[in-house]
Amino acid sequence: MTMIAAGSPVPEFSLESDAGRLVTSASLQGGWWVLYFYPKADTPGCTREAQAFTAHRAAFGELGVKVFGISKDKVAALCKFRDKYALEVELLADPDLAVHEAFGAYGEKLMYGKKVQGVIRSTFVIDPSGRVAHVFPSVKVDGHAEKVLEVVRSLQGGGATETPKAKRTRAAKPAS
């Protein structure tokens, strides 16, 4: 399956959230939002990714951006995951993988050098008109939430800004 491209309309969906509500693509139109697909709740990489989006929740909120994590886990597993790590991003359950497949976030991938079928860790920035504004295919977890925030700022016309961590890293390098 091919991943949905930037400029494409968002596929219609309706998913149950860990907050006990139904989240639909139609209900999100009119604002900016981020959908990130992750393989499984309470695994190391998925936990770091959810914690990073939680850590930047206020910055996304200041930009009027809602962030949702989507996995094939059932709602009960998402609630346990949220509570265990005090996550503050809304998590959506897609146990039948319909939304994963609609976005192209499920399919063939390499895992430990072998081709397997599975969830492709990927992120989509959606604009207020309900179109995909930016695609992050095959995401690497560390630093990802910051990259998404920079892209959203840029798409909204604010330009990319550095995170404090990025500034510290550069300042720590010796002058040449």
C-alpha positions as CSV (number, residue, x, y, z in Angstrom):
1,M,0.0,0.0,0.0
2,T,1.2,3.5,-0.8
3,M,1.4,6.2,1.9
4,I,-1.0,9.1,1.4
5,A,0.8,12.1,-0.1
6,A,0.9,15.7,1.0
7,G,-2.0,17.6,-0.7
8,S,-4.4,14.7,-0.4
9,P,-7.7,15.0,1.4
10,V,-7.7,13.1,4.7
11,P,-9.6,9.8,4.5
12,E,-12.8,9.8,6.5
13,F,-12.5,8.1,9.8
14,S,-14.2,7.6,13.2
15,L,-12.1,6.2,16.0
16,E,-12.7,5.7,19.8
17,S,-10.2,7.6,22.0
18,D,-8.7,6.9,25.4
19,A,-10.8,9.9,26.6
20,G,-14.0,7.9,26.0
21,R,-15.2,9.9,22.9
22,L,-15.5,9.3,19.2
23,V,-13.0,11.3,17.2
24,T,-13.9,11.8,13.5
25,S,-12.0,13.4,10.6
26,A,-15.0,15.6,10.0
27,S,-15.0,16.9,13.6
28,L,-11.4,18.0,13.3
29,Q,-11.8,20.1,10.1
30,G,-11.3,23.8,10.6
31,G,-8.1,23.4,12.7
32,W,-4.6,22.1,12.5
33,W,-4.0,18.6,13.8
34,V,-1.3,15.9,13.8
35,L,-1.8,12.2,13.5
36,Y,1.1,10.0,14.5
37,F,0.9,6.2,13.9
38,Y,2.9,4.0,16.3
39,P,3.1,0.2,16.5
40,K,2.2,-0.7,20.1
41,A,1.4,1.0,23.4
42,D,3.9,0.6,26.3
43,T,6.9,-0.5,24.2
44,P,10.1,1.5,24.5
45,G,10.1,3.5,21.2
46,C,6.3,4.2,21.3
47,T,6.6,5.3,25.0
48,R,9.4,7.8,24.1
49,E,7.4,9.1,21.2
50,A,4.3,9.6,23.3
51,Q,6.2,11.3,26.1
52,A,7.9,13.6,23.6
53,F,4.6,14.7,22.1
54,T,3.3,15.1,25.7
55,A,6.3,17.3,26.6
56,H,5.5,19.6,23.7
57,R,1.8,19.6,24.2
58,A,1.7,23.2,25.4
59,A,3.7,24.4,22.3
60,F,1.3,22.6,20.0
61,G,-1.6,24.0,21.9
62,E,-0.3,27.6,21.5
63,L,-0.4,27.0,17.7
64,G,-3.9,25.6,17.9
65,V,-2.8,22.1,17.0
66,K,-4.4,19.0,18.3
67,V,-2.1,15.9,18.5
68,F,-3.4,12.3,18.3
69,G,-1.5,9.0,18.5
70,I,-3.1,6.1,16.6
71,S,-2.3,2.4,17.2
72,K,-3.9,-0.9,16.7
73,D,-4.3,-1.3,20.5
74,K,-7.8,-1.5,22.0
75,V,-9.0,1.4,24.1
76,A,-8.4,-0.4,27.4
77,A,-4.6,-0.8,26.5
78,L,-4.5,2.8,25.5
79,C,-5.9,3.9,28.9
80,K,-3.4,1.8,30.8
81,F,-0.6,3.3,28.6
82,R,-1.8,6.8,29.2
83,D,-2.1,6.4,32.9
84,K,1.2,4.6,33.4
85,Y,3.2,7.4,31.8
86,A,0.8,10.4,32.5
87,L,0.5,11.0,28.7
88,E,-1.4,14.1,27.7
89,V,-2.0,13.4,24.0
90,E,-5.2,11.8,23.0
91,L,-4.7,8.2,21.9
92,L,-7.0,6.6,19.2
93,A,-7.8,2.9,18.8
94,D,-7.7,1.4,15.3
95,P,-7.7,-2.4,16.1
96,D,-9.0,-3.3,12.6
97,L,-6.2,-1.2,11.0
98,A,-8.7,0.5,8.7
99,V,-7.3,4.0,9.3
100,H,-3.7,2.8,9.3
101,E,-4.3,1.3,5.8
102,A,-6.2,4.4,4.6
103,F,-3.1,6.5,5.4
104,G,-0.6,3.8,4.2
105,A,0.7,3.4,7.7
106,Y,0.4,-0.4,7.6
107,G,2.3,-2.6,5.2
108,E,5.6,-4.0,4.3
109,K,8.6,-2.8,6.3
110,L,12.1,-3.9,7.3
111,M,12.5,-5.2,10.8
112,Y,15.9,-6.5,11.9
113,G,16.8,-6.9,8.2
114,K,13.7,-8.9,7.3
115,K,10.6,-7.8,5.4
116,V,7.5,-8.0,7.5
117,Q,3.9,-6.7,7.5
118,G,3.3,-4.2,10.3
119,V,2.6,-0.7,11.4
120,I,4.8,1.9,9.7
121,R,5.7,4.6,12.3
122,S,4.6,7.7,10.4
123,T,3.2,11.1,11.1
124,F,0.8,13.4,9.2
125,V,0.2,17.1,9.7
126,I,-3.3,18.1,8.6
127,D,-4.4,21.6,7.7
128,P,-7.7,23.3,8.5
129,S,-9.2,22.3,5.1
130,G,-8.7,18.6,5.9
131,R,-5.8,18.1,3.6
132,V,-2.5,16.4,4.4
133,A,0.0,19.3,4.7
134,H,3.1,17.3,5.5
135,V,4.1,13.6,5.7
136,F,6.8,12.1,7.9
137,P,7.3,8.5,6.6
138,S,9.3,5.9,8.5
139,V,9.8,8.1,11.6
140,K,12.8,7.8,13.9
141,V,11.5,8.5,17.4
142,D,14.2,10.6,19.0
143,G,13.8,14.3,18.1
144,H,10.6,13.6,16.0
145,A,8.1,15.7,18.1
146,E,10.4,18.7,17.8
147,K,10.7,18.3,14.0
148,V,6.9,18.1,13.7
149,L,6.5,21.2,15.8
150,E,9.1,23.1,13.6
151,V,7.2,22.0,10.4
152,V,3.8,23.1,11.8
153,R,5.3,26.5,12.7
154,S,6.7,26.8,9.2
155,L,3.4,25.7,7.6
156,Q,1.5,28.3,9.6
157,G,3.9,31.0,8.5
158,G,5.8,31.3,11.8
159,G,9.1,29.8,10.5
160,A,11.1,27.2,12.4
161,T,12.4,28.1,15.8
162,E,15.1,26.3,17.8
163,T,14.2,24.2,20.9
164,P,16.3,24.9,24.0
165,K,17.9,21.5,23.6
166,A,19.1,22.3,20.1
167,K,20.6,25.6,21.3
168,R,22.4,23.9,24.2
169,T,23.8,21.3,21.9
170,R,25.2,23.9,19.5
171,A,26.6,26.0,22.3
172,A,28.4,23.0,23.7
173,K,30.4,22.4,20.5
174,P,33.9,23.9,20.5
175,A,34.5,26.9,18.3
176,S,36.5,26.1,15.1
